[in-house]
Amino acid sequence: MKIRAEIYAPSHTEDRIMAELSQRIARLSHLLATLKPERKTRVADIGANPVHVPAYQFLLDQGGCEVIGFEPDPRAFKELQEQKNGSNETYLPFAVGDDAEHTLHVCNQSGFTSLLKPSKDFTDYTGHFRRGMKVMQEIPLRTHRLDDIADLPECDLLKIDIQGGEAEVFRNGPIFMANLAAVITEVAFIPLYENQPLLDEQMRILRDADLHLSKFLAFKRVRLKGNLQTRLAANNEHRNQLVDADAVFHRQVSPTSKIASEKLKHLAILADSVFDSCDVTLRCLDVLIDRGEVVLAEAEEYVERLEAR
C-alpha cells in the first residue's frame, strides 16, 4: 500500500491545528452569544506561578474571562507582572490560607515552593526531585483568608495549585466557595510535603461545599529509583507511582437544579473552553432552555458545532 508522505508533513499538522483552533474559537463565540451572560467569567488563580500554561488560557486569550491571581513567590510574581496582557489580569503578591503566620519555603525550582516543608520521606522513597525541592530561602509571611480579602469579587472558577495548602484555603473561604461553579485543584496521592492533605481530604471538604469530583486533567507518575532500576530503559512503562494530578470539581446540574441561571451560564462556558466537558455544557443548556433563558435553535447549532469537531 502506498502512503502519501505529505499527509504526515509538518505543514499539514500545523494546518490541522490551526483549523481546529479556528473551529474552537467559533464554537466559543457562538456559545457566548447563545448564553448572553451578564459579565465575563471570573477566575481566581491561587498559586498563579506561570510554570505551566493554565487550563483557562484559551478562554483568557479570547477575552472571555477575568483573572485575579495570587502568587507570594517574588520570582514568579515578577514574571506574572511582566507577562500579563491587558486589564483582564490582576495579580496580588500574597499567600491565601488561614490568616496566620507561616514560612514560605522557596525551593530551587519555583514550582515546588510551598508553605509546607518538603518531605525527605518522599524524596528518599521515590528518588525524585531532590534538587528541585531543595529549600533555598525561607520567607516569613502571613496568609489571608479568602473571605477576608477586600474587593475580591464573586468568582466562577477557582484554580488552585499551592503545593499542599489547598485544603486550608477551602476551609477558610466558605462564603467564597459557596459561589463557585467549579474548582480545578492539584491533588496529591502521596505526600510530597510534611503533613500534606491528600486527595481524599480535598474530596471531603469540596463535597461538603457541594462541589463533586468530575475528572482528572493530567497525572504525574514516577518510576522509583534504585540500583537495579538504572538497568531499565528510560521510558514510561515502569512509572507506576502516582504523585499528583489536576482534578476538576463542579456543581452537579440536574433538571431540577436550583443553581442560578447566571452561574449555570458560566459553568457551561468553563466546561466547554477550560476543562473540555461539553456534556456538562449541554446539561446546562438543557436546564437554561427549560427556564426560557436560551433559544433552542441556538443550542442545537452549538450541538452541530460539537459534532463537526
Secondary structure, DSSP 4 states (H G I P E B T S, - for coil): ----GGGGSHHHHHHHHHHHHHHHHHHHHHHHHHH--SS-EEEEEES--TTS--TTHHHHHTT-EEEEEE---HHHHHHHHHH--STTEEEE-S-BSSSSEEEEEEESSGGG-BSSPBPHHHHHHH---TTTT-EEEEEEEE-B-GGG-TTPPP-SEEEE--TT-HHHHHHT-HHHHHT-SEEEEEEESS-SBTT---HHHHHHHHHHTT-EEEEEEEEEEEPPP-TGGGGS-SSSTT--EEEEEEEEEE----TT--S-HHHHHHHHHHHHHTS--HHHHHHHHHHHHHTTSS-HHHHHHHHHHHHH-
